[in-house]
């Protein structure tokens, strides 16, 4: 069964609004969670790395003020897309790992900004 | 940084074996993964191999690792139409906490 739960699986929002995506590890404590973005027919692009209790580390070119990441507990990380615009429409995927375990992915969230 | 390469496309007939190849550049990688992605879905972990292993078999899946050539392959025996998907190779860093993905190989299985 799924070990990483991502919610919602899809969301449509209006331009200028904010959207929060949740990523939960279901049966393990995730020391690290990762957020990826995937454009159609492309591979995953790492956006940021999130460690519990500390600030996220963003990849070059990813706006930290636009993509707010909070890793408040060992089982939950959230990604908030602030003031969303149509170019933010994409497939967002989280993953979680515990030390020594393989990386598991959520089922992704398809965001459409109208 | 790490560079992971895969061929873009593979087409096989149902019942044949599929072999998807991946090359990488960082010899200190500790975990090497294969993920499957179906249309509109997230990534499903298929299998993974530690860098100190040469081969791992799990039912219809066989992973081969050639560390000298930095080459990883995934063989799917008796390929079925349900195996049609995109397959991503991913390679970790030495600490095992960061992944670099290949571009994905789209597998098409013809009946």
Boltz contact constraints between the chains, C-beta under 6 A:
constraints:
  - contact:
      token1: [A, 32]
      token2: [B, 97]
      max_distance: 6.0
  - contact:
      token1: [A, 43]
      token2: [B, 101]
      max_distance: 6.0
  - contact:
      token1: [A, 43]
      token2: [B, 103]
      max_distance: 6.0
  - contact:
      token1: [A, 43]
      token2: [B, 104]
      max_distance: 6.0
  - contact:
      token1: [A, 44]
      token2: [B, 101]
      max_distance: 6.0
  - contact:
      token1: [A, 93]
      token2: [B, 42]
      max_distance: 6.0
  - contact:
      token1: [A, 102]
      token2: [B, 48]
      max_distance: 6.0
  - contact:
      token1: [A, 103]
      token2: [B, 99]
      max_distance: 6.0
  - contact:
      token1: [A, 105]
      token2: [B, 42]
      max_distance: 6.0
  - contact:
      token1: [A, 105]
      token2: [B, 43]
      max_distance: 6.0
  - contact:
      token1: [A, 106]
      token2: [B, 42]
      max_distance: 6.0
  - contact:
      token1: [A, 107]
      token2: [B, 42]
      max_distance: 6.0
  - contact:
      token1: [A, 108]
      token2: [B, 42]
      max_distance: 6.0
